[in-house]
Amino acid sequence: MANILAVDDSATMRKMVTLTLHAAGHDVTCAEDGVEALEIARGRHDIDLVITDIMMPRMDGVTLVRELRALDDYVGKPMLVLSTESSQERKEQGRKAGATGWLVKPFDPDQLLYAISRVLN
């Protein structure tokens, strides 16, 4: 299956996402914020998909998506936002930064897996 980088400052959310993705056969690497995720991404060339929260310390998700899009290995990789943020303005910021899709927390595991299958295929 896919190698997925999951980024969220909530340990509970990282665990829920990881359990959902592992159950579907995906490998998951987690990061607590955008700075840690960017460090991981710079050292990994096998990440197939990034799932990120928006509101995080040190570096938010929109900035993370923008920074990842500047890396050669991540130009065409799908990036999903998984956030409590649902305003059209925030979604537009995410799209402009390069986000592929947007899901609102709390998430439905089947909906998350469906979104992943859509962007990976």
N, CA, C and O atoms as a GROMACS GRO file, in nm:
protein
  484
    1MET      N    1   0.083  -0.119   0.000
    1MET     CA    2   0.000   0.000   0.000
    1MET      C    3   0.087   0.125   0.000
    1MET      O    4   0.198   0.124  -0.055
    2ALA      N    5   0.038   0.234   0.061
    2ALA     CA    6   0.108   0.363   0.053
    2ALA      C    7   0.188   0.394   0.179
    2ALA      O    8   0.155   0.347   0.289
    3ASN      N    9   0.293   0.473   0.161
    3ASN     CA   10   0.368   0.532   0.273
    3ASN      C   11   0.309   0.670   0.296
    3ASN      O   12   0.314   0.757   0.208
    4ILE      N   13   0.254   0.692   0.415
    4ILE     CA   14   0.181   0.815   0.444
    4ILE      C   15   0.247   0.889   0.560
    4ILE      O   16   0.280   0.829   0.662
    5LEU      N   17   0.265   1.019   0.543
    5LEU     CA   18   0.314   1.106   0.648
    5LEU      C   19   0.193   1.176   0.709
    5LEU      O   20   0.125   1.253   0.641
    6ALA      N   21   0.164   1.149   0.836
    6ALA     CA   22   0.051   1.207   0.907
    6ALA      C   23   0.102   1.310   1.007
    6ALA      O   24   0.186   1.280   1.091
    7VAL      N   25   0.049   1.433   0.996
    7VAL     CA   26   0.100   1.544   1.075
    7VAL      C   27  -0.013   1.606   1.157
    7VAL      O   28  -0.111   1.656   1.102
    8ASP      N   29   0.001   1.602   1.289
    8ASP     CA   30  -0.099   1.660   1.378
    8ASP      C   31  -0.036   1.680   1.514
    8ASP      O   32   0.040   1.596   1.561
    9ASP      N   33  -0.067   1.792   1.578
    9ASP     CA   34  -0.010   1.818   1.710
    9ASP      C   35  -0.082   1.741   1.820
    9ASP      O   36  -0.032   1.737   1.933
   10SER      N   37  -0.195   1.681   1.792
   10SER     CA   38  -0.270   1.601   1.889
   10SER      C   39  -0.226   1.455   1.882
   10SER      O   40  -0.240   1.390   1.779
   11ALA      N   41  -0.172   1.405   1.994
   11ALA     CA   42  -0.130   1.264   1.998
   11ALA      C   43  -0.249   1.172   1.976
   11ALA      O   44  -0.236   1.068   1.911
   12THR      N   45  -0.364   1.209   2.028
   12THR     CA   46  -0.485   1.127   2.009
   12THR      C   47  -0.523   1.120   1.862
   12THR      O   48  -0.555   1.012   1.812
   13MET      N   49  -0.519   1.233   1.793
   13MET     CA   50  -0.554   1.234   1.651
   13MET      C   51  -0.452   1.154   1.570
   13MET      O   52  -0.491   1.080   1.479
   14ARG      N   53  -0.323   1.168   1.601
   14ARG     CA   54  -0.222   1.090   1.530
   14ARG      C   55  -0.248   0.940   1.548
   14ARG      O   56  -0.234   0.862   1.454
   15LYS      N   57  -0.286   0.902   1.669
   15LYS     CA   58  -0.312   0.760   1.696
   15LYS      C   59  -0.435   0.712   1.619
   15LYS      O   60  -0.433   0.603   1.562
   16MET      N   61  -0.542   0.792   1.616
   16MET     CA   62  -0.664   0.753   1.544
   16MET      C   63  -0.637   0.739   1.394
   16MET      O   64  -0.682   0.643   1.331
   17VAL      N   65  -0.564   0.835   1.338
   17VAL     CA   66  -0.532   0.830   1.196
   17VAL      C   67  -0.442   0.708   1.168
   17VAL      O   68  -0.465   0.636   1.071
   18THR      N   69  -0.343   0.687   1.251
   18THR     CA   70  -0.252   0.574   1.233
   18THR      C   71  -0.325   0.440   1.239
   18THR      O   72  -0.302   0.353   1.155
   19LEU      N   73  -0.413   0.424   1.337
   19LEU     CA   74  -0.489   0.298   1.348
   19LEU      C   75  -0.575   0.275   1.223
   19LEU      O   76  -0.582   0.164   1.172
   20THR      N   77  -0.640   0.380   1.176
   20THR     CA   78  -0.723   0.370   1.056
   20THR      C   79  -0.640   0.331   0.934
   20THR      O   80  -0.680   0.244   0.857
   21LEU      N   81  -0.526   0.396   0.919
   21LEU     CA   82  -0.442   0.370   0.801
   21LEU      C   83  -0.374   0.234   0.808
   21LEU      O   84  -0.365   0.164   0.707
   22HIS      N   85  -0.326   0.196   0.926
   22HIS     CA   86  -0.264   0.064   0.941
   22HIS      C   87  -0.365  -0.047   0.911
   22HIS      O   88  -0.331  -0.146   0.847
   23ALA      N   89  -0.489  -0.030   0.957
   23ALA     CA   90  -0.593  -0.131   0.933
   23ALA      C   91  -0.619  -0.150   0.784
   23ALA      O   92  -0.661  -0.257   0.740
   24ALA      N   93  -0.593  -0.045   0.706
   24ALA     CA   94  -0.612  -0.052   0.561
   24ALA      C   95  -0.484  -0.095   0.488
   24ALA      O   96  -0.481  -0.101   0.365
   25GLY      N   97  -0.378  -0.124   0.565
   25GLY     CA   98  -0.255  -0.175   0.504
   25GLY      C   99  -0.150  -0.070   0.471
   25GLY      O  100  -0.050  -0.103   0.406
   26HIS      N  101  -0.171   0.053   0.512
   26HIS     CA  102  -0.075   0.159   0.482
   26HIS      C  103   0.034   0.166   0.589
   26HIS      O  104   0.012   0.128   0.704
   27ASP      N  105   0.151   0.213   0.550
   27ASP     CA  106   0.258   0.243   0.644
   27ASP      C  107   0.248   0.391   0.679
   27ASP      O  108   0.224   0.475   0.592
   28VAL      N  109   0.266   0.423   0.807
   28VAL     CA  110   0.246   0.561   0.853
   28VAL      C  111   0.368   0.609   0.930
   28VAL      O  112   0.421   0.539   1.016
   29THR      N  113   0.411   0.729   0.896
   29THR     CA  114   0.512   0.802   0.972
   29THR      C  115   0.442   0.924   1.027
   29THR      O  116   0.372   0.993   0.953
   30CYS      N  117   0.461   0.953   1.155
   30CYS     CA  118   0.392   1.066   1.218
   30CYS      C  119   0.487   1.179   1.253
   30CYS      O  120   0.605   1.158   1.281
   31ALA      N  121   0.431   1.298   1.252
   31ALA     CA  122   0.504   1.418   1.295
   31ALA      C  123   0.409   1.503   1.379
   31ALA      O  124   0.288   1.503   1.356
   32GLU      N  125   0.465   1.574   1.478
   32GLU     CA  126   0.385   1.654   1.570
   32GLU      C  127   0.352   1.793   1.516
   32GLU      O  128   0.258   1.856   1.564
   33ASP      N  129   0.426   1.840   1.418
   33ASP     CA  130   0.399   1.973   1.363
   33ASP      C  131   0.468   1.984   1.228
   33ASP      O  132   0.536   1.892   1.182
   34GLY      N  133   0.450   2.099   1.164
   34GLY     CA  134   0.504   2.119   1.031
   34GLY      C  135   0.656   2.116   1.025
   34GLY      O  136   0.712   2.069   0.926
   35VAL      N  137   0.722   2.166   1.128
   35VAL     CA  138   0.868   2.167   1.128
   35VAL      C  139   0.922   2.024   1.128
   35VAL      O  140   1.011   1.991   1.050
   36GLU      N  141   0.867   1.940   1.215
   36GLU     CA  142   0.911   1.801   1.220
   36GLU      C  143   0.877   1.729   1.089
   36GLU      O  144   0.957   1.651   1.039
   37ALA      N  145   0.759   1.756   1.035
   37ALA     CA  146   0.718   1.692   0.910
   37ALA      C  147   0.810   1.731   0.795
   37ALA      O  148   0.847   1.646   0.713
   38LEU      N  149   0.848   1.857   0.788
   38LEU     CA  150   0.937   1.903   0.682
   38LEU      C  151   1.074   1.836   0.694
   38LEU      O  152   1.134   1.800   0.593
   39GLU      N  153   1.124   1.820   0.817
   39GLU     CA  154   1.251   1.750   0.840
   39GLU      C  155   1.242   1.606   0.791
   39GLU      O  156   1.334   1.556   0.726
   40ILE      N  157   1.131   1.539   0.824
   40ILE     CA  158   1.111   1.401   0.780
   40ILE      C  159   1.106   1.396   0.628
   40ILE      O  160   1.172   1.313   0.565
   41ALA      N  161   1.028   1.485   0.569
   41ALA     CA  162   1.009   1.485   0.424
   41ALA      C  163   1.139   1.507   0.348
   41ALA      O  164   1.162   1.446   0.244
   42ARG      N  165   1.224   1.592   0.400
   42ARG     CA  166   1.352   1.617   0.334
   42ARG      C  167   1.442   1.494   0.333
   42ARG      O  168   1.528   1.480   0.246
   43GLY      N  169   1.421   1.406   0.429
   43GLY     CA  170   1.504   1.286   0.437
   43GLY      C  171   1.440   1.161   0.379
   43GLY      O  172   1.503   1.056   0.372
   44ARG      N  173   1.314   1.173   0.336
   44ARG     CA  174   1.242   1.057   0.283
   44ARG      C  175   1.197   1.083   0.141
   44ARG      O  176   1.138   1.188   0.111
   45HIS      N  177   1.224   0.988   0.054
   45HIS     CA  178   1.182   1.002  -0.085
   45HIS      C  179   1.072   0.903  -0.121
   45HIS      O  180   1.031   0.893  -0.237
   46ASP      N  181   1.026   0.828  -0.019
   46ASP     CA  182   0.927   0.723  -0.044
   46ASP      C  183   0.787   0.757   0.008
   46ASP      O  184   0.698   0.671   0.007
   47ILE      N  185   0.765   0.879   0.052
   47ILE     CA  186   0.633   0.919   0.100
   47ILE      C  187   0.540   0.934  -0.021
   47ILE      O  188   0.572   1.004  -0.117
   48ASP      N  189   0.425   0.868  -0.014
   48ASP     CA  190   0.328   0.874  -0.124
   48ASP      C  191   0.219   0.978  -0.104
   48ASP      O  192   0.159   1.025  -0.200
   49LEU      N  193   0.194   1.014   0.022
   49LEU     CA  194   0.083   1.102   0.057
   49LEU      C  195   0.112   1.170   0.190
   49LEU      O  196   0.171   1.110   0.280
   50VAL      N  197   0.069   1.295   0.202
   50VAL     CA  198   0.080   1.369   0.328
   50VAL      C  199  -0.061   1.404   0.373
   50VAL      O  200  -0.143   1.452   0.295
   51ILE      N  201  -0.088   1.381   0.502
   51ILE     CA  202  -0.213   1.423   0.565
   51ILE      C  203  -0.173   1.518   0.677
   51ILE      O  204  -0.096   1.481   0.765
   52THR      N  205  -0.226   1.640   0.674
   52THR     CA  206  -0.184   1.738   0.774
   52THR      C  207  -0.300   1.815   0.835
   52THR      O  208  -0.400   1.845   0.770
   53ASP      N  209  -0.285   1.845   0.962
   53ASP     CA  210  -0.373   1.937   1.032
   53ASP      C  211  -0.334   2.078   0.988
   53ASP      O  212  -0.232   2.098   0.923
   54ILE      N  213  -0.416   2.175   1.024
   54ILE     CA  214  -0.385   2.315   0.992
   54ILE      C  215  -0.325   2.387   1.112
   54ILE      O  216  -0.215   2.442   1.104
   55MET      N  217  -0.397   2.386   1.223
   55MET     CA  218  -0.355   2.461   1.342
   55MET      C  219  -0.256   2.378   1.422
   55MET      O  220  -0.294   2.286   1.495
   56MET      N  221  -0.126   2.412   1.409
   56MET     CA  222  -0.020   2.343   1.481
   56MET      C  223   0.085   2.445   1.523
   56MET      O  224   0.101   2.548   1.459
   57PRO      N  225   0.157   2.415   1.632
   57PRO     CA  226   0.265   2.506   1.672
   57PRO      C  227   0.383   2.498   1.576
   57PRO      O  228   0.395   2.404   1.498
   58ARG      N  229   0.467   2.596   1.582
   58ARG     CA  230   0.592   2.608   1.505
   58ARG      C  231   0.570   2.626   1.356
   58ARG      O  232   0.630   2.717   1.297
   59MET      N  233   0.488   2.545   1.291
   59MET     CA  234   0.457   2.562   1.148
   59MET      C  235   0.319   2.504   1.123
   59MET      O  236   0.293   2.387   1.151
   60ASP      N  237   0.229   2.587   1.070
   60ASP     CA  238   0.094   2.539   1.044
   60ASP      C  239   0.088   2.455   0.916
   60ASP      O  240   0.185   2.446   0.841
   61GLY      N  241  -0.027   2.394   0.893
   61GLY     CA  242  -0.042   2.303   0.780
   61GLY      C  243  -0.036   2.369   0.644
   61GLY      O  244   0.017   2.311   0.550
   62VAL      N  245  -0.090   2.491   0.633
   62VAL     CA  246  -0.085   2.560   0.504
   62VAL      C  247   0.060   2.591   0.467
   62VAL      O  248   0.101   2.572   0.353
   63THR      N  249   0.136   2.637   0.564
   63THR     CA  250   0.278   2.664   0.540
   63THR      C  251   0.351   2.535   0.506
   63THR      O  252   0.436   2.533   0.417
   64LEU      N  253   0.319   2.428   0.577
   64LEU     CA  254   0.382   2.299   0.549
   64LEU      C  255   0.356   2.256   0.405
   64LEU      O  256   0.449   2.216   0.334
   65VAL      N  257   0.231   2.264   0.361
   65VAL     CA  258   0.199   2.225   0.223
   65VAL      C  259   0.279   2.309   0.124
   65VAL      O  260   0.336   2.256   0.028
   66ARG      N  261   0.284   2.438   0.148
   66ARG     CA  262   0.360   2.528   0.059
   66ARG      C  263   0.508   2.490   0.056
   66ARG      O  264   0.569   2.484  -0.051
   67GLU      N  265   0.566   2.463   0.172
   67GLU     CA  266   0.708   2.425   0.181
   67GLU      C  267   0.733   2.291   0.113
   67GLU      O  268   0.834   2.274   0.044
   68LEU      N  269   0.642   2.195   0.133
   68LEU     CA  270   0.659   2.065   0.068
   68LEU      C  271   0.650   2.076  -0.084
   68LEU      O  272   0.726   2.010  -0.155
   69ARG      N  273   0.561   2.160  -0.134
   69ARG     CA  274   0.546   2.177  -0.279
   69ARG      C  275   0.673   2.234  -0.341
   69ARG      O  276   0.694   2.219  -0.462
   70ALA      N  277   0.757   2.298  -0.261
   70ALA     CA  278   0.883   2.353  -0.312
   70ALA      C  279   0.992   2.246  -0.323
   70ALA      O  280   1.097   2.271  -0.382
   71LEU      N  281   0.967   2.127  -0.267
   71LEU     CA  282   1.064   2.018  -0.274
   71LEU      C  283   1.036   1.932  -0.397
   71LEU      O  284   0.921   1.898  -0.423
   72ASP      N  285   1.139   1.898  -0.472
   72ASP     CA  286   1.122   1.820  -0.595
   72ASP      C  287   1.041   1.693  -0.574
   72ASP      O  288   0.955   1.660  -0.655
   73ASP      N  289   1.068   1.620  -0.464
   73ASP     CA  290   1.000   1.493  -0.439
   73ASP      C  291   0.852   1.509  -0.406
   73ASP      O  292   0.778   1.410  -0.408
   74TYR      N  293   0.806   1.630  -0.377
   74TYR     CA  294   0.669   1.650  -0.331
   74TYR      C  295   0.585   1.737  -0.424
   74TYR      O  296   0.471   1.771  -0.392
   75VAL      N  297   0.639   1.773  -0.538
   75VAL     CA  298   0.567   1.859  -0.632
   75VAL      C  299   0.433   1.797  -0.671
   75VAL      O  300   0.332   1.866  -0.674
   76GLY      N  301   0.433   1.670  -0.702
   76GLY     CA  302   0.310   1.606  -0.750
   76GLY      C  303   0.244   1.512  -0.650
   76GLY      O  304   0.148   1.444  -0.685
   77LYS      N  305   0.294   1.508  -0.528
   77LYS     CA  306   0.238   1.416  -0.428
   77LYS      C  307   0.106   1.471  -0.374
   77LYS      O  308   0.092   1.591  -0.353
   78PRO      N  309   0.008   1.383  -0.352
   78PRO     CA  310  -0.118   1.429  -0.293
   78PRO      C  311  -0.098   1.472  -0.147
   78PRO      O  312  -0.022   1.410  -0.072
   79MET      N  313  -0.167   1.579  -0.110
   79MET     CA  314  -0.162   1.630   0.027
   79MET      C  315  -0.304   1.663   0.071
   79MET      O  316  -0.370   1.749   0.015
   80LEU      N  317  -0.348   1.591   0.173
   80LEU     CA  318  -0.481   1.612   0.228
   80LEU      C  319  -0.474   1.688   0.358
   80LEU      O  320  -0.387   1.663   0.441
   81VAL      N  321  -0.565   1.781   0.375
   81VAL     CA  322  -0.578   1.853   0.502
   81VAL      C  323  -0.687   1.784   0.582
   81VAL      O  324  -0.796   1.757   0.530
   82LEU      N  325  -0.660   1.756   0.709
   82LEU     CA  326  -0.757   1.698   0.801
   82LEU      C  327  -0.761   1.792   0.921
   82LEU      O  328  -0.670   1.792   1.004
   83SER      N  329  -0.867   1.874   0.929
   83SER     CA  330  -0.868   1.984   1.024
   83SER      C  331  -1.008   2.014   1.076
   83SER      O  332  -1.108   1.978   1.013
   84THR      N  333  -1.015   2.080   1.191
   84THR     CA  334  -1.144   2.132   1.239
   84THR      C  335  -1.180   2.258   1.163
   84THR      O  336  -1.296   2.300   1.164
   85GLU      N  337  -1.083   2.318   1.098
   85GLU     CA  338  -1.107   2.438   1.017
   85GLU      C  339  -1.192   2.401   0.896
   85GLU      O  340  -1.159   2.307   0.824
   86SER      N  341  -1.300   2.475   0.873
   86SER     CA  342  -1.385   2.441   0.759
   86SER      C  343  -1.433   2.562   0.680
   86SER      O  344  -1.519   2.550   0.593
   87SER      N  345  -1.378   2.679   0.711
   87SER     CA  346  -1.422   2.799   0.639
   87SER      C  347  -1.372   2.795   0.495
   87SER      O  348  -1.267   2.738   0.465
   88GLN      N  349  -1.449   2.857   0.408
   88GLN     CA  350  -1.409   2.865   0.266
   88GLN      C  351  -1.277   2.938   0.251
   88GLN      O  352  -1.196   2.903   0.165
   89GLU      N  353  -1.255   3.039   0.333
   89GLU     CA  354  -1.130   3.115   0.327
   89GLU      C  355  -1.010   3.026   0.356
   89GLU      O  356  -0.910   3.031   0.284
   90ARG      N  357  -1.019   2.943   0.462
   90ARG     CA  358  -0.908   2.854   0.496
   90ARG      C  359  -0.888   2.749   0.388
   90ARG      O  360  -0.774   2.717   0.353
   91LYS      N  361  -0.999   2.695   0.336
   91LYS     CA  362  -0.988   2.595   0.229
   91LYS      C  363  -0.921   2.655   0.106
   91LYS      O  364  -0.840   2.589   0.041
   92GLU      N  365  -0.953   2.779   0.075
   92GLU     CA  366  -0.891   2.847  -0.040
   92GLU      C  367  -0.742   2.868  -0.015
   92GLU      O  368  -0.662   2.851  -0.106
   93GLN      N  369  -0.705   2.903   0.108
   93GLN     CA  370  -0.564   2.916   0.142
   93GLN      C  371  -0.492   2.783   0.120
   93GLN      O  372  -0.381   2.778   0.067
   94GLY      N  373  -0.556   2.675   0.162
   94GLY     CA  374  -0.499   2.542   0.145
   94GLY      C  375  -0.482   2.506  -0.002
   94GLY      O  376  -0.379   2.452  -0.042
   95ARG      N  377  -0.584   2.535  -0.082
   95ARG     CA  378  -0.577   2.506  -0.226
   95ARG      C  379  -0.465   2.585  -0.292
   95ARG      O  380  -0.388   2.531  -0.372
   96LYS      N  381  -0.455   2.714  -0.256
   96LYS     CA  382  -0.350   2.797  -0.315
   96LYS      C  383  -0.212   2.748  -0.276
   96LYS      O  384  -0.117   2.761  -0.354
   97ALA      N  385  -0.199   2.692  -0.156
   97ALA     CA  386  -0.070   2.640  -0.111
   97ALA      C  387  -0.035   2.509  -0.180
   97ALA      O  388   0.082   2.472  -0.188
   98GLY      N  389  -0.138   2.438  -0.230
   98GLY     CA  390  -0.114   2.313  -0.301
   98GLY      C  391  -0.182   2.191  -0.244
   98GLY      O  392  -0.153   2.079  -0.285
   99ALA      N  393  -0.276   2.210  -0.148
   99ALA     CA  394  -0.348   2.097  -0.091
   99ALA      C  395  -0.436   2.032  -0.198
   99ALA      O  396  -0.498   2.100  -0.280
  100THR      N  397  -0.439   1.901  -0.196
  100THR     CA  398  -0.516   1.823  -0.293
  100THR      C  399  -0.661   1.810  -0.251
  100THR      O  400  -0.751   1.809  -0.335
  101GLY      N  401  -0.685   1.800  -0.120
  101GLY     CA  402  -0.820   1.782  -0.068
  101GLY      C  403  -0.829   1.826   0.077
  101GLY      O  404  -0.728   1.856   0.141
  102TRP      N  405  -0.953   1.831   0.128
  102TRP     CA  406  -0.978   1.883   0.263
  102TRP      C  407  -1.084   1.798   0.330
  102TRP      O  408  -1.193   1.780   0.275
  103LEU      N  409  -1.054   1.746   0.448
  103LEU     CA  410  -1.150   1.672   0.529
  103LEU      C  411  -1.163   1.741   0.663
  103LEU      O  412  -1.066   1.796   0.716
  104VAL      N  413  -1.284   1.738   0.718
  104VAL     CA  414  -1.311   1.807   0.844
  104VAL      C  415  -1.317   1.707   0.959
  104VAL      O  416  -1.380   1.602   0.947
  105LYS      N  417  -1.251   1.741   1.070
  105LYS     CA  418  -1.257   1.661   1.192
  105LYS      C  419  -1.389   1.691   1.264
  105LYS      O  420  -1.441   1.802   1.252
  106PRO      N  421  -1.443   1.596   1.336
  106PRO     CA  422  -1.393   1.459   1.348
  106PRO      C  423  -1.414   1.385   1.218
  106PRO      O  424  -1.513   1.409   1.148
  107PHE      N  425  -1.324   1.296   1.185
  107PHE     CA  426  -1.331   1.228   1.055
  107PHE      C  427  -1.397   1.092   1.068
  107PHE      O  428  -1.391   1.026   1.172
  108ASP      N  429  -1.458   1.052   0.960
  108ASP     CA  430  -1.514   0.918   0.947
  108ASP      C  431  -1.404   0.834   0.883
  108ASP      O  432  -1.356   0.869   0.775
  109PRO      N  433  -1.362   0.723   0.946
  109PRO     CA  434  -1.253   0.643   0.890
  109PRO      C  435  -1.277   0.601   0.745
  109PRO      O  436  -1.185   0.603   0.664
  110ASP      N  437  -1.400   0.562   0.713
  110ASP     CA  438  -1.429   0.522   0.574
  110ASP      C  439  -1.414   0.638   0.478
  110ASP      O  440  -1.367   0.621   0.365
  111GLN      N  441  -1.454   0.757   0.522
  111GLN     CA  442  -1.441   0.877   0.438
  111GLN      C  443  -1.293   0.908   0.414
  111GLN      O  444  -1.254   0.943   0.303
  112LEU      N  445  -1.212   0.897   0.519
  112LEU     CA  446  -1.068   0.921   0.505
  112LEU      C  447  -1.007   0.821   0.407
  112LEU      O  448  -0.931   0.860   0.318
  113LEU      N  449  -1.038   0.694   0.423
  113LEU     CA  450  -0.983   0.592   0.334
  113LEU      C  451  -1.031   0.611   0.190
  113LEU      O  452  -0.955   0.586   0.096
  114TYR      N  453  -1.154   0.653   0.173
  114TYR     CA  454  -1.206   0.680   0.039
  114TYR      C  455  -1.128   0.796  -0.026
  114TYR      O  456  -1.087   0.787  -0.141
  115ALA      N  457  -1.108   0.904   0.052
  115ALA     CA  458  -1.034   1.019   0.000
  115ALA      C  459  -0.892   0.978  -0.039
  115ALA      O  460  -0.840   1.021  -0.143
  116ILE      N  461  -0.829   0.896   0.044
  116ILE     CA  462  -0.694   0.849   0.014
  116ILE      C  463  -0.693   0.767  -0.115
  116ILE      O  464  -0.606   0.785  -0.200
  117SER      N  465  -0.789   0.677  -0.128
  117SER     CA  466  -0.791   0.593  -0.250
  117SER      C  467  -0.813   0.679  -0.374
  117SER      O  468  -0.759   0.649  -0.481
  118ARG      N  469  -0.892   0.785  -0.362
  118ARG     CA  470  -0.918   0.873  -0.475
  118ARG      C  471  -0.792   0.949  -0.519
  118ARG      O  472  -0.764   0.960  -0.639
  119VAL      N  473  -0.716   1.001  -0.423
  119VAL     CA  474  -0.600   1.083  -0.460
  119VAL      C  475  -0.479   0.999  -0.497
  119VAL      O  476  -0.388   1.048  -0.565
  120LEU      N  477  -0.476   0.874  -0.455
  120LEU     CA  478  -0.363   0.787  -0.488
  120LEU      C  479  -0.382   0.715  -0.621
  120LEU      O  480  -0.286   0.666  -0.680
  121ASN      N  481  -0.504   0.709  -0.669
  121ASN     CA  482  -0.532   0.636  -0.794
  121ASN      C  483  -0.565   0.728  -0.909
  121ASN      O  484  -0.590   0.682  -1.020
   0.00000   0.00000   0.00000
